[in-house]
Amino acid sequence: MIVPQFWAEGRLQHRSKGRQVTVRRFGWSDVSQQQAQAHADARTREAFERVVAGEPLQRREDKRPYNGAVGVPIREEIIARDGDSVITRNSYGALCLNTPHALFVDIDLHDPAPEPALRRKVRWPLLGIALVAGLATSSWIVGLVSALAALWLSTWISSRIHASRMRKDGGPEARAERRIETFMAAHPDWQLRQYRTPAGFRLLAMHRTFDPGEPDVEACFTALQSDPLYALMCVRQHCFRARVSPKPWRIGIGRHLRPRPGTWPIKPERMEERRQWVADYERRSEGFAACRYVRTLGEGRADPRVEAVRTLHDRLCRADGMLPLA
Protein backbone atom coordinates (compact mmCIF):
# COMPACT_ATOMS: atom_id res chain seq x y z
CA MET A 1 0.00 0.00 0.00
CA ILE A 2 1.30 3.44 -0.94
CA VAL A 3 -0.40 6.70 0.04
CA PRO A 4 2.18 9.40 -0.79
CA GLN A 5 2.49 12.82 0.80
CA PHE A 6 3.94 14.54 -2.29
CA TRP A 7 2.89 14.42 -5.94
CA ALA A 8 4.36 15.76 -9.19
CA GLU A 9 3.92 15.33 -12.94
CA GLY A 10 6.59 14.89 -15.61
CA ARG A 11 6.23 15.83 -19.27
CA LEU A 12 8.28 15.02 -22.37
CA GLN A 13 7.56 16.07 -25.93
CA HIS A 14 9.11 15.01 -29.23
CA ARG A 15 8.38 15.94 -32.85
CA SER A 16 9.55 13.72 -35.65
CA LYS A 17 8.42 13.62 -39.31
CA GLY A 18 5.54 15.94 -38.60
CA ARG A 19 4.27 13.86 -35.67
CA GLN A 20 4.29 15.22 -32.13
CA VAL A 21 4.45 12.86 -29.20
CA THR A 22 3.73 14.13 -25.67
CA VAL A 23 3.95 11.80 -22.68
CA ARG A 24 3.03 12.63 -19.09
CA ARG A 25 3.46 10.55 -15.97
CA PHE A 26 2.94 11.14 -12.24
CA GLY A 27 5.56 10.70 -9.56
CA TRP A 28 5.21 10.52 -5.79
CA SER A 29 7.20 10.53 -2.60
CA ASP A 30 6.83 10.56 1.18
CA VAL A 31 10.11 12.50 1.50
CA SER A 32 9.89 15.72 -0.52
CA GLN A 33 8.38 17.48 -3.52
CA GLN A 34 11.77 17.33 -5.23
CA GLN A 35 11.90 13.55 -4.90
CA ALA A 36 8.35 13.30 -6.25
CA GLN A 37 9.38 15.35 -9.29
CA ALA A 38 12.45 13.18 -9.86
CA HIS A 39 10.25 10.09 -9.72
CA ALA A 40 7.79 11.66 -12.18
CA ASP A 41 10.59 12.56 -14.58
CA ALA A 42 12.03 9.02 -14.44
CA ARG A 43 8.63 7.40 -15.07
CA THR A 44 7.96 9.86 -17.90
CA ARG A 45 11.32 9.12 -19.55
CA GLU A 46 10.71 5.37 -19.40
CA ALA A 47 7.20 5.66 -20.85
CA PHE A 48 8.35 8.17 -23.48
CA GLU A 49 11.07 5.87 -24.79
CA ARG A 50 8.61 2.99 -25.06
CA VAL A 51 6.04 5.16 -26.90
CA VAL A 52 8.65 6.46 -29.36
CA ALA A 53 9.72 2.86 -29.96
CA GLY A 54 6.18 2.10 -31.09
CA GLU A 55 4.64 0.56 -28.00
CA PRO A 56 0.91 1.47 -27.74
CA LEU A 57 0.99 2.98 -24.24
CA GLN A 58 -1.38 5.53 -22.74
CA ARG A 59 0.15 8.98 -23.29
CA ARG A 60 -1.23 10.51 -20.09
CA GLU A 61 -2.33 9.10 -16.75
CA ASP A 62 -5.73 10.15 -15.43
CA LYS A 63 -5.67 12.32 -12.33
CA ARG A 64 -7.99 10.32 -10.11
CA PRO A 65 -7.88 9.85 -6.33
CA TYR A 66 -8.86 6.20 -5.91
CA ASN A 67 -9.93 4.35 -8.99
CA GLY A 68 -8.16 1.03 -8.96
CA ALA A 69 -5.50 2.17 -11.43
CA VAL A 70 -2.69 -0.35 -11.70
CA GLY A 71 0.66 1.09 -10.70
CA VAL A 72 -0.57 4.44 -9.34
CA PRO A 73 -1.12 4.76 -5.57
CA ILE A 74 -4.03 6.34 -3.71
CA ARG A 75 -4.14 10.05 -4.45
CA GLU A 76 -5.95 11.55 -1.45
CA GLU A 77 -5.15 14.01 1.29
CA ILE A 78 -3.49 12.28 4.24
CA ILE A 79 -5.27 13.26 7.45
CA ALA A 80 -3.40 11.02 9.89
CA ARG A 81 -1.21 7.92 10.19
CA ASP A 82 -1.54 5.23 12.83
CA GLY A 83 1.06 2.48 12.56
CA ASP A 84 0.84 1.28 8.98
CA SER A 85 -2.76 2.50 8.61
CA VAL A 86 -3.44 5.78 6.84
CA ILE A 87 -6.53 7.99 7.20
CA THR A 88 -7.35 9.88 4.00
CA ARG A 89 -10.14 12.20 2.82
CA ASN A 90 -11.80 10.78 -0.27
CA SER A 91 -13.11 12.61 -3.32
CA TYR A 92 -16.47 13.47 -1.74
CA GLY A 93 -15.03 14.51 1.63
CA ALA A 94 -15.48 11.46 3.88
CA LEU A 95 -12.61 9.93 5.86
CA CYS A 96 -11.33 6.50 4.86
CA LEU A 97 -9.17 4.05 6.77
CA ASN A 98 -6.60 2.38 4.50
CA THR A 99 -4.80 -0.65 5.87
CA PRO A 100 -2.43 -3.09 4.14
CA HIS A 101 -3.29 -6.13 6.23
CA ALA A 102 -6.65 -5.90 8.09
CA LEU A 103 -9.31 -7.63 5.99
CA PHE A 104 -12.48 -5.55 5.70
CA VAL A 105 -15.42 -7.00 3.73
CA ASP A 106 -18.28 -4.79 2.51
CA ILE A 107 -21.64 -6.41 1.79
CA ASP A 108 -24.37 -4.28 0.20
CA LEU A 109 -27.97 -5.33 0.78
CA HIS A 110 -30.02 -5.35 -2.39
CA ASP A 111 -32.36 -7.70 -4.20
CA PRO A 112 -30.74 -9.31 -7.24
CA ALA A 113 -32.48 -9.03 -10.60
CA PRO A 114 -34.71 -11.93 -11.69
CA GLU A 115 -32.67 -14.80 -13.08
CA PRO A 116 -32.61 -15.08 -16.90
CA ALA A 117 -33.93 -18.65 -16.65
CA LEU A 118 -37.07 -17.40 -14.88
CA ARG A 119 -37.62 -14.73 -17.51
CA ARG A 120 -37.25 -17.27 -20.32
CA LYS A 121 -39.60 -19.69 -18.59
CA VAL A 122 -42.32 -17.01 -18.51
CA ARG A 123 -41.53 -15.31 -21.82
CA TRP A 124 -41.54 -18.17 -24.32
CA PRO A 125 -45.08 -19.48 -23.67
CA LEU A 126 -46.44 -15.93 -23.96
CA LEU A 127 -44.55 -15.34 -27.20
CA GLY A 128 -45.96 -18.63 -28.48
CA ILE A 129 -49.47 -17.38 -27.76
CA ALA A 130 -48.66 -14.13 -29.58
CA LEU A 131 -47.44 -16.10 -32.60
CA VAL A 132 -50.62 -18.18 -32.66
CA ALA A 133 -52.68 -14.97 -32.46
CA GLY A 134 -50.84 -13.51 -35.44
CA LEU A 135 -51.26 -16.67 -37.54
CA ALA A 136 -54.91 -17.08 -36.57
CA THR A 137 -55.77 -13.56 -37.69
CA SER A 138 -53.39 -13.59 -40.67
CA SER A 139 -52.28 -10.15 -39.51
CA TRP A 140 -48.66 -9.19 -38.88
CA ILE A 141 -49.90 -6.14 -36.97
CA VAL A 142 -51.82 -8.34 -34.53
CA GLY A 143 -48.78 -10.59 -34.24
CA LEU A 144 -46.44 -7.67 -33.56
CA VAL A 145 -48.75 -6.06 -30.98
CA SER A 146 -49.27 -9.44 -29.32
CA ALA A 147 -45.49 -10.05 -29.19
CA LEU A 148 -44.83 -6.65 -27.62
CA ALA A 149 -47.58 -7.25 -25.10
CA ALA A 150 -46.12 -10.69 -24.35
CA LEU A 151 -42.68 -9.20 -23.71
CA TRP A 152 -44.08 -6.58 -21.36
CA LEU A 153 -46.31 -9.08 -19.55
CA SER A 154 -43.49 -11.62 -19.18
CA THR A 155 -41.25 -8.98 -17.59
CA TRP A 156 -44.01 -7.97 -15.18
CA ILE A 157 -44.89 -11.57 -14.25
CA SER A 158 -41.27 -12.66 -13.75
CA SER A 159 -40.66 -9.60 -11.57
CA ARG A 160 -43.67 -10.43 -9.41
CA ILE A 161 -42.62 -14.08 -9.06
CA HIS A 162 -39.08 -12.99 -8.19
CA ALA A 163 -40.30 -10.47 -5.60
CA SER A 164 -42.50 -13.14 -3.99
CA ARG A 165 -39.57 -15.56 -3.77
CA MET A 166 -37.37 -12.87 -2.24
CA ARG A 167 -39.97 -12.10 0.45
CA LYS A 168 -40.28 -15.77 1.33
CA ASP A 169 -36.49 -15.96 1.51
CA GLY A 170 -36.43 -13.28 4.22
CA GLY A 171 -35.13 -10.38 2.16
CA PRO A 172 -31.58 -9.16 1.45
CA GLU A 173 -30.57 -8.82 5.11
CA ALA A 174 -31.60 -12.36 6.03
CA ARG A 175 -29.80 -13.76 2.98
CA ALA A 176 -26.61 -11.88 3.86
CA GLU A 177 -26.82 -13.13 7.45
CA ARG A 178 -27.13 -16.72 6.19
CA ARG A 179 -24.10 -16.28 3.91
CA ILE A 180 -22.07 -15.01 6.86
CA GLU A 181 -23.15 -17.87 9.12
CA THR A 182 -22.52 -20.45 6.38
CA PHE A 183 -19.05 -19.03 5.82
CA MET A 184 -18.26 -19.13 9.53
CA ALA A 185 -19.50 -22.71 9.81
CA ALA A 186 -16.93 -23.63 7.17
CA HIS A 187 -14.20 -21.52 8.85
CA PRO A 188 -14.56 -22.04 12.62
CA ASP A 189 -10.96 -20.94 13.21
CA TRP A 190 -11.76 -17.46 11.88
CA GLN A 191 -13.04 -14.54 13.94
CA LEU A 192 -15.23 -11.95 12.22
CA ARG A 193 -16.54 -8.73 13.73
CA GLN A 194 -19.81 -7.72 12.10
CA TYR A 195 -21.01 -4.12 11.74
CA ARG A 196 -24.19 -2.58 10.31
CA THR A 197 -23.67 0.15 7.74
CA PRO A 198 -26.33 2.36 6.12
CA ALA A 199 -26.35 0.11 3.04
CA GLY A 200 -25.50 -3.29 4.46
CA PHE A 201 -22.86 -5.04 6.55
CA ARG A 202 -19.14 -4.62 7.14
CA LEU A 203 -16.97 -7.47 8.40
CA LEU A 204 -13.49 -7.28 9.90
CA ALA A 205 -11.40 -10.45 10.13
CA MET A 206 -9.71 -10.38 13.52
CA HIS A 207 -7.80 -13.68 13.74
CA ARG A 208 -4.87 -12.87 11.41
CA THR A 209 -3.52 -10.41 8.88
CA PHE A 210 -4.08 -10.87 5.13
CA ASP A 211 -2.53 -9.77 1.87
CA PRO A 212 -5.18 -8.38 -0.53
CA GLY A 213 -3.94 -10.61 -3.33
CA GLU A 214 -3.98 -13.95 -1.53
CA PRO A 215 -6.47 -16.69 -2.52
CA ASP A 216 -8.18 -16.75 0.89
CA VAL A 217 -9.21 -13.13 0.41
CA GLU A 218 -10.69 -13.77 -3.01
CA ALA A 219 -12.53 -16.83 -1.69
CA CYS A 220 -13.91 -14.81 1.23
CA PHE A 221 -15.12 -11.99 -1.03
CA THR A 222 -16.80 -14.51 -3.34
CA ALA A 223 -18.50 -16.53 -0.60
CA LEU A 224 -19.84 -13.43 1.17
CA GLN A 225 -20.74 -11.69 -2.11
CA SER A 226 -18.76 -8.58 -1.32
CA ASP A 227 -19.08 -5.55 -3.59
CA PRO A 228 -17.11 -6.61 -6.73
CA LEU A 229 -15.69 -3.12 -7.29
CA TYR A 230 -14.41 -2.99 -3.72
CA ALA A 231 -12.77 -6.41 -4.16
CA LEU A 232 -11.04 -5.25 -7.33
CA MET A 233 -9.84 -2.03 -5.67
CA CYS A 234 -8.30 -3.96 -2.79
CA VAL A 235 -6.15 -5.99 -5.16
CA ARG A 236 -5.13 -3.07 -7.37
CA GLN A 237 -4.35 -0.65 -4.54
CA HIS A 238 -2.74 -3.34 -2.35
CA CYS A 239 -4.84 -2.45 0.67
CA PHE A 240 -8.18 -2.85 2.38
CA ARG A 241 -10.35 0.19 2.98
CA ALA A 242 -13.26 1.29 5.14
CA ARG A 243 -15.16 4.58 5.18
CA VAL A 244 -15.08 5.85 8.76
CA SER A 245 -17.12 9.07 8.60
CA PRO A 246 -20.56 9.88 7.12
CA LYS A 247 -21.34 10.47 3.48
CA PRO A 248 -22.01 14.23 3.14
CA TRP A 249 -25.39 13.93 1.42
CA ARG A 250 -26.66 11.75 4.24
CA ILE A 251 -26.08 14.50 6.80
CA GLY A 252 -27.65 17.37 4.91
CA ILE A 253 -24.67 18.65 2.88
CA GLY A 254 -25.66 19.15 -0.75
CA ARG A 255 -22.50 20.91 -1.92
CA HIS A 256 -19.61 18.78 -3.19
CA LEU A 257 -16.22 18.93 -1.51
CA ARG A 258 -14.54 22.17 -2.62
CA PRO A 259 -12.84 22.89 -4.90
CA ARG A 260 -14.12 20.55 -7.60
CA PRO A 261 -13.06 18.01 -8.60
CA GLY A 262 -10.93 18.06 -5.45
CA THR A 263 -8.20 15.64 -6.58
CA TRP A 264 -5.23 15.94 -4.28
CA PRO A 265 -3.09 18.01 -4.16
CA ILE A 266 -4.97 21.23 -4.84
CA LYS A 267 -3.63 24.71 -5.42
CA PRO A 268 -2.69 26.66 -2.23
CA GLU A 269 -5.06 29.49 -3.12
CA ARG A 270 -8.00 27.03 -3.01
CA MET A 271 -7.17 25.59 0.43
CA GLU A 272 -9.29 28.06 2.39
CA GLU A 273 -12.36 27.06 0.37
CA ARG A 274 -11.64 23.44 1.19
CA ARG A 275 -11.12 24.18 4.89
CA GLN A 276 -14.50 25.89 5.12
CA TRP A 277 -16.24 22.90 3.52
CA VAL A 278 -14.42 20.45 5.81
CA ALA A 279 -15.27 22.51 8.92
CA ASP A 280 -18.97 22.41 8.06
CA TYR A 281 -18.76 18.69 7.31
CA GLU A 282 -17.01 17.85 10.58
CA ARG A 283 -19.51 19.91 12.58
CA ARG A 284 -22.48 18.07 11.05
CA SER A 285 -20.77 14.68 11.31
CA GLU A 286 -20.68 14.77 15.11
CA GLY A 287 -24.19 13.38 15.46
CA PHE A 288 -23.74 10.39 13.13
CA ALA A 289 -21.89 7.07 12.93
CA ALA A 290 -20.41 5.40 9.85
CA CYS A 291 -21.31 1.92 11.15
CA ARG A 292 -22.54 0.15 14.29
CA TYR A 293 -21.08 -2.95 15.95
CA VAL A 294 -23.44 -5.95 15.80
CA ARG A 295 -21.66 -9.12 16.96
CA THR A 296 -18.49 -11.21 16.89
CA LEU A 297 -18.50 -14.63 15.26
CA GLY A 298 -16.02 -17.51 15.34
CA GLU A 299 -13.61 -19.11 17.74
CA GLY A 300 -10.39 -17.57 16.44
CA ARG A 301 -8.26 -15.41 18.72
CA ALA A 302 -7.77 -11.78 17.75
CA ASP A 303 -4.39 -10.87 16.27
CA PRO A 304 -2.87 -7.89 18.19
CA ARG A 305 -2.01 -6.12 14.91
CA VAL A 306 -5.61 -6.32 13.73
CA GLU A 307 -6.87 -5.35 17.18
CA ALA A 308 -5.00 -2.06 16.84
CA VAL A 309 -6.78 -1.40 13.53
CA ARG A 310 -10.10 -2.40 15.09
CA THR A 311 -9.66 0.09 17.93
CA LEU A 312 -8.90 2.89 15.47
CA HIS A 313 -11.78 1.92 13.18
CA ASP A 314 -14.39 1.71 15.94
CA ARG A 315 -13.34 5.06 17.42
CA LEU A 316 -13.46 6.89 14.09
CA CYS A 317 -16.75 5.28 13.06
CA ARG A 318 -18.37 5.80 16.49
CA ALA A 319 -19.33 2.13 16.15
CA ASP A 320 -20.15 1.41 19.80
CA GLY A 321 -22.98 3.88 20.27
CA MET A 322 -26.53 4.27 18.96
CA LEU A 323 -26.04 7.29 16.71
CA PRO A 324 -27.95 7.30 13.41
CA LEU A 325 -25.99 5.73 10.56
CA ALA A 326 -24.81 7.83 7.67
C-alpha positions as CSV (number, residue, x, y, z in Angstrom):
1,M,0.0,0.0,0.0
2,I,1.3,3.4,-0.9
3,V,-0.4,6.7,0.0
4,P,2.2,9.4,-0.8
5,Q,2.5,12.8,0.8
6,F,3.9,14.5,-2.3
7,W,2.9,14.4,-5.9
8,A,4.4,15.8,-9.2
9,E,3.9,15.3,-12.9
10,G,6.6,14.9,-15.6
11,R,6.2,15.8,-19.3
12,L,8.3,15.0,-22.4
13,Q,7.6,16.1,-25.9
14,H,9.1,15.0,-29.2
15,R,8.4,15.9,-32.9
16,S,9.6,13.7,-35.7
17,K,8.4,13.6,-39.3
18,G,5.5,15.9,-38.6
19,R,4.3,13.9,-35.7
20,Q,4.3,15.2,-32.1
21,V,4.5,12.9,-29.2
22,T,3.7,14.1,-25.7
23,V,4.0,11.8,-22.7
24,R,3.0,12.6,-19.1
25,R,3.5,10.6,-16.0
26,F,2.9,11.1,-12.2
27,G,5.6,10.7,-9.6
28,W,5.2,10.5,-5.8
29,S,7.2,10.5,-2.6
30,D,6.8,10.6,1.2
31,V,10.1,12.5,1.5
32,S,9.9,15.7,-0.5
33,Q,8.4,17.5,-3.5
34,Q,11.8,17.3,-5.2
35,Q,11.9,13.6,-4.9
36,A,8.3,13.3,-6.2
37,Q,9.4,15.3,-9.3
38,A,12.5,13.2,-9.9
39,H,10.3,10.1,-9.7
40,A,7.8,11.7,-12.2
41,D,10.6,12.6,-14.6
42,A,12.0,9.0,-14.4
43,R,8.6,7.4,-15.1
44,T,8.0,9.9,-17.9
45,R,11.3,9.1,-19.6
46,E,10.7,5.4,-19.4
47,A,7.2,5.7,-20.8
48,F,8.4,8.2,-23.5
49,E,11.1,5.9,-24.8
50,R,8.6,3.0,-25.1
51,V,6.0,5.2,-26.9
52,V,8.6,6.5,-29.4
53,A,9.7,2.9,-30.0
54,G,6.2,2.1,-31.1
55,E,4.6,0.6,-28.0
56,P,0.9,1.5,-27.7
57,L,1.0,3.0,-24.2
58,Q,-1.4,5.5,-22.7
59,R,0.1,9.0,-23.3
60,R,-1.2,10.5,-20.1
61,E,-2.3,9.1,-16.7
62,D,-5.7,10.1,-15.4
63,K,-5.7,12.3,-12.3
64,R,-8.0,10.3,-10.1
65,P,-7.9,9.8,-6.3
66,Y,-8.9,6.2,-5.9
67,N,-9.9,4.3,-9.0
68,G,-8.2,1.0,-9.0
69,A,-5.5,2.2,-11.4
70,V,-2.7,-0.4,-11.7
71,G,0.7,1.1,-10.7
72,V,-0.6,4.4,-9.3
73,P,-1.1,4.8,-5.6
74,I,-4.0,6.3,-3.7
75,R,-4.1,10.1,-4.4
76,E,-5.9,11.6,-1.5
77,E,-5.2,14.0,1.3
78,I,-3.5,12.3,4.2
79,I,-5.3,13.3,7.4
80,A,-3.4,11.0,9.9
81,R,-1.2,7.9,10.2
82,D,-1.5,5.2,12.8
83,G,1.1,2.5,12.6
84,D,0.8,1.3,9.0
85,S,-2.8,2.5,8.6
86,V,-3.4,5.8,6.8
87,I,-6.5,8.0,7.2
88,T,-7.4,9.9,4.0
89,R,-10.1,12.2,2.8
90,N,-11.8,10.8,-0.3
91,S,-13.1,12.6,-3.3
92,Y,-16.5,13.5,-1.7
93,G,-15.0,14.5,1.6
94,A,-15.5,11.5,3.9
95,L,-12.6,9.9,5.9
96,C,-11.3,6.5,4.9
97,L,-9.2,4.0,6.8
98,N,-6.6,2.4,4.5
99,T,-4.8,-0.7,5.9
100,P,-2.4,-3.1,4.1
101,H,-3.3,-6.1,6.2
102,A,-6.7,-5.9,8.1
103,L,-9.3,-7.6,6.0
104,F,-12.5,-5.5,5.7
105,V,-15.4,-7.0,3.7
106,D,-18.3,-4.8,2.5
107,I,-21.6,-6.4,1.8
108,D,-24.4,-4.3,0.2
109,L,-28.0,-5.3,0.8
110,H,-30.0,-5.4,-2.4
111,D,-32.4,-7.7,-4.2
112,P,-30.7,-9.3,-7.2
113,A,-32.5,-9.0,-10.6
114,P,-34.7,-11.9,-11.7
115,E,-32.7,-14.8,-13.1
116,P,-32.6,-15.1,-16.9
117,A,-33.9,-18.6,-16.6
118,L,-37.1,-17.4,-14.9
119,R,-37.6,-14.7,-17.5
120,R,-37.2,-17.3,-20.3
121,K,-39.6,-19.7,-18.6
122,V,-42.3,-17.0,-18.5
123,R,-41.5,-15.3,-21.8
124,W,-41.5,-18.2,-24.3
125,P,-45.1,-19.5,-23.7
126,L,-46.4,-15.9,-24.0
127,L,-44.5,-15.3,-27.2
128,G,-46.0,-18.6,-28.5
129,I,-49.5,-17.4,-27.8
130,A,-48.7,-14.1,-29.6
131,L,-47.4,-16.1,-32.6
132,V,-50.6,-18.2,-32.7
133,A,-52.7,-15.0,-32.5
134,G,-50.8,-13.5,-35.4
135,L,-51.3,-16.7,-37.5
136,A,-54.9,-17.1,-36.6
137,T,-55.8,-13.6,-37.7
138,S,-53.4,-13.6,-40.7
139,S,-52.3,-10.2,-39.5
140,W,-48.7,-9.2,-38.9
141,I,-49.9,-6.1,-37.0
142,V,-51.8,-8.3,-34.5
143,G,-48.8,-10.6,-34.2
144,L,-46.4,-7.7,-33.6
145,V,-48.7,-6.1,-31.0
146,S,-49.3,-9.4,-29.3
147,A,-45.5,-10.1,-29.2
148,L,-44.8,-6.6,-27.6
149,A,-47.6,-7.2,-25.1
150,A,-46.1,-10.7,-24.3
151,L,-42.7,-9.2,-23.7
152,W,-44.1,-6.6,-21.4
153,L,-46.3,-9.1,-19.6
154,S,-43.5,-11.6,-19.2
155,T,-41.3,-9.0,-17.6
156,W,-44.0,-8.0,-15.2
157,I,-44.9,-11.6,-14.2
158,S,-41.3,-12.7,-13.8
159,S,-40.7,-9.6,-11.6
160,R,-43.7,-10.4,-9.4
161,I,-42.6,-14.1,-9.1
162,H,-39.1,-13.0,-8.2
163,A,-40.3,-10.5,-5.6
164,S,-42.5,-13.1,-4.0
165,R,-39.6,-15.6,-3.8
166,M,-37.4,-12.9,-2.2
167,R,-40.0,-12.1,0.4
168,K,-40.3,-15.8,1.3
169,D,-36.5,-16.0,1.5
170,G,-36.4,-13.3,4.2
171,G,-35.1,-10.4,2.2
172,P,-31.6,-9.2,1.4
173,E,-30.6,-8.8,5.1
174,A,-31.6,-12.4,6.0
175,R,-29.8,-13.8,3.0
176,A,-26.6,-11.9,3.9
177,E,-26.8,-13.1,7.4
178,R,-27.1,-16.7,6.2
179,R,-24.1,-16.3,3.9
180,I,-22.1,-15.0,6.9
181,E,-23.2,-17.9,9.1
182,T,-22.5,-20.5,6.4
183,F,-19.1,-19.0,5.8
184,M,-18.3,-19.1,9.5
185,A,-19.5,-22.7,9.8
186,A,-16.9,-23.6,7.2
187,H,-14.2,-21.5,8.9
188,P,-14.6,-22.0,12.6
189,D,-11.0,-20.9,13.2
190,W,-11.8,-17.5,11.9
191,Q,-13.0,-14.5,13.9
192,L,-15.2,-12.0,12.2
193,R,-16.5,-8.7,13.7
194,Q,-19.8,-7.7,12.1
195,Y,-21.0,-4.1,11.7
196,R,-24.2,-2.6,10.3
197,T,-23.7,0.2,7.7
198,P,-26.3,2.4,6.1
199,A,-26.4,0.1,3.0
200,G,-25.5,-3.3,4.5
201,F,-22.9,-5.0,6.5
202,R,-19.1,-4.6,7.1
203,L,-17.0,-7.5,8.4
204,L,-13.5,-7.3,9.9
205,A,-11.4,-10.5,10.1
206,M,-9.7,-10.4,13.5
207,H,-7.8,-13.7,13.7
208,R,-4.9,-12.9,11.4
209,T,-3.5,-10.4,8.9
210,F,-4.1,-10.9,5.1
211,D,-2.5,-9.8,1.9
212,P,-5.2,-8.4,-0.5
213,G,-3.9,-10.6,-3.3
214,E,-4.0,-14.0,-1.5
215,P,-6.5,-16.7,-2.5
216,D,-8.2,-16.8,0.9
217,V,-9.2,-13.1,0.4
218,E,-10.7,-13.8,-3.0
219,A,-12.5,-16.8,-1.7
220,C,-13.9,-14.8,1.2
221,F,-15.1,-12.0,-1.0
222,T,-16.8,-14.5,-3.3
223,A,-18.5,-16.5,-0.6
224,L,-19.8,-13.4,1.2
225,Q,-20.7,-11.7,-2.1
226,S,-18.8,-8.6,-1.3
227,D,-19.1,-5.5,-3.6
228,P,-17.1,-6.6,-6.7
229,L,-15.7,-3.1,-7.3
230,Y,-14.4,-3.0,-3.7
231,A,-12.8,-6.4,-4.2
232,L,-11.0,-5.2,-7.3
233,M,-9.8,-2.0,-5.7
234,C,-8.3,-4.0,-2.8
235,V,-6.2,-6.0,-5.2
236,R,-5.1,-3.1,-7.4
237,Q,-4.4,-0.6,-4.5
238,H,-2.7,-3.3,-2.3
239,C,-4.8,-2.4,0.7
240,F,-8.2,-2.8,2.4
241,R,-10.3,0.2,3.0
242,A,-13.3,1.3,5.1
243,R,-15.2,4.6,5.2
244,V,-15.1,5.8,8.8
245,S,-17.1,9.1,8.6
246,P,-20.6,9.9,7.1
247,K,-21.3,10.5,3.5
248,P,-22.0,14.2,3.1
249,W,-25.4,13.9,1.4
250,R,-26.7,11.7,4.2
251,I,-26.1,14.5,6.8
252,G,-27.6,17.4,4.9
253,I,-24.7,18.6,2.9
254,G,-25.7,19.1,-0.8
255,R,-22.5,20.9,-1.9
256,H,-19.6,18.8,-3.2
257,L,-16.2,18.9,-1.5
258,R,-14.5,22.2,-2.6
259,P,-12.8,22.9,-4.9
260,R,-14.1,20.6,-7.6
261,P,-13.1,18.0,-8.6
262,G,-10.9,18.1,-5.4
263,T,-8.2,15.6,-6.6
264,W,-5.2,15.9,-4.3
265,P,-3.1,18.0,-4.2
266,I,-5.0,21.2,-4.8
267,K,-3.6,24.7,-5.4
268,P,-2.7,26.7,-2.2
269,E,-5.1,29.5,-3.1
270,R,-8.0,27.0,-3.0
271,M,-7.2,25.6,0.4
272,E,-9.3,28.1,2.4
273,E,-12.4,27.1,0.4
274,R,-11.6,23.4,1.2
275,R,-11.1,24.2,4.9
276,Q,-14.5,25.9,5.1
277,W,-16.2,22.9,3.5
278,V,-14.4,20.5,5.8
279,A,-15.3,22.5,8.9
280,D,-19.0,22.4,8.1
281,Y,-18.8,18.7,7.3
282,E,-17.0,17.9,10.6
283,R,-19.5,19.9,12.6
284,R,-22.5,18.1,11.0
285,S,-20.8,14.7,11.3
286,E,-20.7,14.8,15.1
287,G,-24.2,13.4,15.5
288,F,-23.7,10.4,13.1
289,A,-21.9,7.1,12.9
290,A,-20.4,5.4,9.8
291,C,-21.3,1.9,11.1
292,R,-22.5,0.1,14.3
293,Y,-21.1,-3.0,15.9
294,V,-23.4,-6.0,15.8
295,R,-21.7,-9.1,17.0
296,T,-18.5,-11.2,16.9
297,L,-18.5,-14.6,15.3
298,G,-16.0,-17.5,15.3
299,E,-13.6,-19.1,17.7
300,G,-10.4,-17.6,16.4
301,R,-8.3,-15.4,18.7
302,A,-7.8,-11.8,17.8
303,D,-4.4,-10.9,16.3
304,P,-2.9,-7.9,18.2
305,R,-2.0,-6.1,14.9
306,V,-5.6,-6.3,13.7
307,E,-6.9,-5.3,17.2
308,A,-5.0,-2.1,16.8
309,V,-6.8,-1.4,13.5
310,R,-10.1,-2.4,15.1
311,T,-9.7,0.1,17.9
312,L,-8.9,2.9,15.5
313,H,-11.8,1.9,13.2
314,D,-14.4,1.7,15.9
315,R,-13.3,5.1,17.4
316,L,-13.5,6.9,14.1
317,C,-16.7,5.3,13.1
318,R,-18.4,5.8,16.5
319,A,-19.3,2.1,16.1
320,D,-20.2,1.4,19.8
321,G,-23.0,3.9,20.3
322,M,-26.5,4.3,19.0
323,L,-26.0,7.3,16.7
324,P,-27.9,7.3,13.4
325,L,-26.0,5.7,10.6
326,A,-24.8,7.8,7.7
